[in-house]
């Protein structure tokens, strides 16, 4: 079953086609990766799905319904969560507080019930706390739960941003270069977490990534882009051995080293 679909999507900035007639689908429960050289259009695809950009033509569907009429702030309410290449967290808030922000799409209380802290509000707050604590335990963030973001190492911040996305309880998780800036050990941890996110949580993962070892380890299928165009789509091995992909990466007839 296809959960997220792009159909012949094109986006131009001036005379430059950042995304050129790109089509793909992501099946429910799949880990799908988008790879390519810098400037290939990978993050632009994410910005189109997030509704930050509007395509010149084509369609984007979630659960077989077009999302082109939606605003960026409405996308999380569909069940689509995203991390960013450049970490976007509230630095003067704690890890716990940042994760609770991720629960916003599930809030059902209103101003009146919150003013009087009605029983329904208390029950809802307990549910939000429970989900957040489960995410903290899943990503082994217990030692950081009450620490301010501003004082945390870069690698921990990356995990906190992933945690906040998971706290929304998404159906689809968009990961924008999750291994960027991480050490080898942290990248190996990310591999295990992405696998568990799919297998244990049942979340569909769409990922942009340069680290081919990570891509090969967790991806069911891979889309390779260059200059906004599709070069190849298939299993990690098929894509890495595709002549057009090899040419785009290293300009020779050699296989990409993962």
C-alpha distance (Angstrom), angle and dihedral (degrees) to the residues before:
residue distance angle dihedral
X1 . . .
X2 3.81 . .
X3 3.79 112.1 .
X4 3.81 100.9 174.4
X5 3.80 124.6 26.8
X6 3.79 135.8 -179.2
X7 3.80 114.7 -164.2
X8 3.83 119.0 -163.9
X9 3.80 92.8 -39.0
X10 3.80 118.5 -175.6
X11 3.80 129.4 178.1
X12 3.80 126.3 177.7
X13 3.78 131.4 -168.7
X14 3.77 104.6 -158.4
X15 3.78 105.5 -48.9
X16 3.81 93.9 -21.2
X17 3.79 119.0 97.4
X18 3.80 103.7 -146.1
X19 3.82 90.6 179.2
X20 3.79 117.4 22.6
X21 3.82 119.7 -164.8
X22 3.81 94.6 -43.2
X23 3.80 120.2 176.8
X24 3.80 130.6 177.0
X25 3.77 141.1 133.6
X26 3.79 132.0 -141.6
X27 3.78 116.0 -146.7
X28 3.78 123.6 -139.8
X29 3.82 110.1 -88.1
X30 3.80 93.0 14.4
X31 3.80 129.9 128.7
X32 3.80 106.6 -141.3
X33 3.80 122.4 -177.0
X34 3.81 131.1 -160.8
X35 3.80 114.7 -154.6
X36 3.78 136.3 173.7
X37 3.80 144.6 119.9
X38 3.80 121.9 -62.7
X39 3.79 110.0 -69.5
X40 3.80 93.0 24.3
X41 3.82 92.7 126.4
X42 3.80 98.7 -104.9
X43 3.81 99.1 130.8
X44 3.81 89.6 38.6
X45 3.81 87.9 62.1
X46 3.81 88.7 53.6
X47 3.81 90.7 49.2
X48 3.80 89.7 51.5
X49 3.80 91.9 51.6
X50 3.82 90.0 45.9
X51 3.84 87.8 51.8
X52 3.80 92.8 -121.9
X53 3.82 86.3 123.4
X54 3.80 129.9 35.6
X55 3.81 116.5 -139.3
X56 3.79 119.8 -123.1
X57 3.78 88.4 -134.0
X58 3.79 140.5 -11.6
X59 3.78 130.8 56.9
X60 3.81 139.3 -93.9
X61 3.79 117.8 -152.2
X62 3.78 133.5 -170.2
X63 3.81 115.8 -167.0
X64 3.83 87.8 -8.4
X65 3.83 93.6 -57.0
X66 3.79 124.0 110.2
X67 3.81 114.2 -114.0
X68 3.81 96.5 -169.3
X69 3.80 91.7 105.2
X70 3.81 92.9 57.6
X71 3.81 129.8 96.3
X72 3.82 121.4 -127.5
X73 3.82 91.5 -106.3
X74 3.81 90.5 57.2
X75 3.81 95.5 56.0
X76 3.85 96.7 79.0
X77 3.81 89.2 55.0
X78 3.81 88.9 62.5
X79 3.80 89.8 59.1
X80 3.81 99.5 -97.4
X81 3.82 116.6 130.9
X82 3.79 128.5 -178.0
X83 3.78 142.3 -163.2
X84 3.80 122.0 -157.2
X85 3.78 134.0 -131.0
X86 3.81 87.4 -130.3
X87 3.80 105.4 50.1
X88 3.81 113.6 -111.0
X89 3.82 109.0 -163.3
X90 3.81 136.2 135.5
X91 3.80 99.0 -103.0
X92 3.81 97.1 -165.8
X93 3.80 92.4 52.7
X94 3.78 129.4 77.3
X95 3.78 126.6 -105.1
X96 3.82 89.4 -106.0
X97 3.80 92.2 51.3
X98 3.80 92.0 49.1
X99 3.78 91.1 52.1
X100 3.80 92.2 48.9
X101 3.81 87.8 57.9
X102 3.78 85.8 64.3
X103 3.79 89.6 62.5
X104 3.81 92.4 65.1
X105 3.80 95.1 102.1
X106 3.81 90.3 58.5
X107 3.81 97.0 51.8
X108 3.80 113.4 118.8
X109 3.81 100.2 168.7
X110 3.80 123.4 101.8
X111 3.80 135.1 -149.4
X112 3.81 94.5 -88.8
X113 3.81 96.9 49.6
X114 3.80 90.5 45.0
X115 3.82 92.6 50.2
X116 3.79 90.0 57.2
X117 3.82 93.9 35.0
X118 3.80 90.1 -129.8
X119 3.82 120.3 -158.5
X120 3.81 89.7 -103.9
X121 3.81 89.1 56.5
X122 3.80 91.4 50.1
X123 3.81 91.1 49.6
X124 3.79 91.2 48.2
X125 3.80 91.9 48.6
X126 3.81 91.0 51.5
X127 3.81 89.5 51.5
X128 3.81 91.8 50.9
X129 3.80 91.3 48.8
X130 3.78 91.9 48.1
X131 3.82 93.1 53.0
X132 3.81 92.2 46.4
X133 3.80 92.8 49.4
X134 3.80 90.2 50.1
X135 3.81 90.1 53.5
X136 3.81 90.9 47.5
X137 3.80 89.7 53.0
X138 3.82 92.9 44.5
X139 3.82 92.4 54.6
X140 3.80 94.0 37.3
X141 3.81 94.5 -118.6
X142 3.80 96.6 139.1
X143 3.81 92.7 115.3
X144 3.81 90.7 56.1
X145 3.82 103.6 38.9
X146 3.84 95.2 108.1
X147 3.81 97.8 32.9
X148 3.80 123.4 105.7
X149 3.79 116.7 -109.4
X150 3.81 92.1 -128.8
X151 3.81 91.3 67.6
X152 3.80 97.9 47.4
X153 3.83 127.8 102.3
X154 3.80 117.6 -106.5
X155 3.80 93.9 -108.5
X156 3.81 92.4 53.9
X157 3.80 90.8 48.8
X158 3.80 89.6 55.5
X159 3.79 89.5 54.3
X160 3.81 91.7 46.9
X161 3.81 90.3 54.4
X162 3.80 89.1 50.9
X163 3.80 88.7 48.5
X164 3.80 92.3 52.4
X165 3.79 90.4 51.9
X166 3.81 90.6 50.2
X167 3.81 90.4 48.9
X168 3.81 88.2 67.2
X169 3.83 87.8 64.3
X170 3.82 92.3 -130.7
X171 3.76 129.4 -167.6
X172 3.81 90.5 -149.6
X173 3.80 124.9 32.3
X174 3.81 119.1 -160.4
X175 3.81 111.1 -157.0
X176 3.80 114.6 -167.6
X177 3.83 106.4 -159.1
X178 3.83 96.2 -36.0
X179 3.84 92.6 -177.2
X180 3.81 95.8 48.7
X181 3.81 110.0 127.7
X182 3.81 94.2 1.9
X183 3.79 126.0 129.7
X184 3.81 120.5 -117.5
X185 3.80 90.6 -99.8
X186 3.81 92.1 48.7
X187 3.80 90.5 47.9
X188 3.82 90.5 52.6
X189 3.81 88.7 51.6
X190 3.81 88.8 51.1
X191 3.81 89.9 53.7
X192 3.81 91.4 55.5
X193 3.80 92.5 45.5
X194 3.79 94.4 50.3
X195 3.80 89.9 50.4
X196 3.82 90.9 49.4
X197 3.81 92.2 45.6
X198 3.79 88.2 59.4
X199 3.81 99.5 37.8
X200 3.80 102.3 35.7
X201 3.80 101.6 29.4
X202 3.80 97.6 32.3
X203 3.80 92.0 -132.8
X204 3.79 121.0 155.0
X205 3.82 111.2 -128.9
X206 3.81 127.6 -151.5
X207 3.79 110.8 -176.1
X208 3.80 138.5 -174.7
X209 3.79 110.0 -158.4
X210 3.82 143.5 155.6
X211 3.81 96.7 -163.5
X212 3.80 102.2 94.9
X213 3.79 92.8 -169.0
X214 3.79 90.0 60.5
X215 3.80 91.7 43.5
X216 3.81 92.6 50.3
X217 3.81 92.3 45.7
X218 3.81 99.2 53.3
X219 3.81 109.9 18.5
X220 3.78 126.0 101.8
X221 3.80 91.5 -170.8
X222 3.79 135.8 6.2
X223 3.79 133.7 -152.6
X224 3.81 116.5 -156.2
X225 3.81 117.9 -156.1
X226 3.79 133.0 -173.8
X227 3.80 126.3 176.9
X228 3.78 88.8 -5.5
X229 3.81 94.1 -58.1
X230 3.79 131.8 110.3
X231 3.80 112.6 -106.4
X232 3.80 99.7 175.1
X233 3.78 142.8 -22.0
X234 3.80 128.1 -160.0
X235 3.77 141.8 80.8
X236 3.84 117.0 -18.0
X237 3.81 90.6 -103.2
X238 3.80 93.8 48.5
X239 3.80 92.3 50.1
X240 3.81 95.2 45.0
X241 3.81 90.3 52.7
X242 3.80 95.8 44.9
X243 3.84 110.3 116.9
X244 3.82 94.0 -136.0
X245 3.79 91.3 52.2
X246 3.80 92.7 48.1
X247 3.79 90.2 49.9
X248 3.81 92.7 49.6
X249 3.81 92.7 50.3
X250 3.78 105.0 38.7
X251 3.80 107.9 -2.3
X252 3.80 95.2 -125.9
X253 3.76 139.6 91.2
X254 3.78 92.7 -101.3
X255 3.78 126.1 113.0
X256 3.79 118.3 -106.1
X257 3.79 110.2 -102.5
X258 3.79 109.5 -127.7
